[in-house]
Amino acid sequence: MKEIETTPTTPEQLLQMLDARMAMQRAPRGPSGRNRAMLLAGGVLFILIAAGVALMVLSQMLADLPQHGRHASAQAAAGNF
């Protein structure tokens, strides 16, 4: 087999090569900072709206529950007749 000789590289050269490769990979993507910020803001807004709706539904369910004091006295009064 033919062995490939490698030239000794310094850590600085390796970092430069990695930076160049990362820059090439980022170039086609374009800037995604604004899209990410809009997505995060939309997610937070959605969570807040969902929490508000859930709070309204739960408060309505609590208001619809029978109250024990009135319910018990109404049953006792109905049983006397």
Summary of the structure (lengths in Angstrom):
residues: 81
radius of gyration: 33.8
end to end distance: 106.3
largest distance: 107.0
contacts: 124
relative contact order: 0.04
helix: 79%
strand: 0%
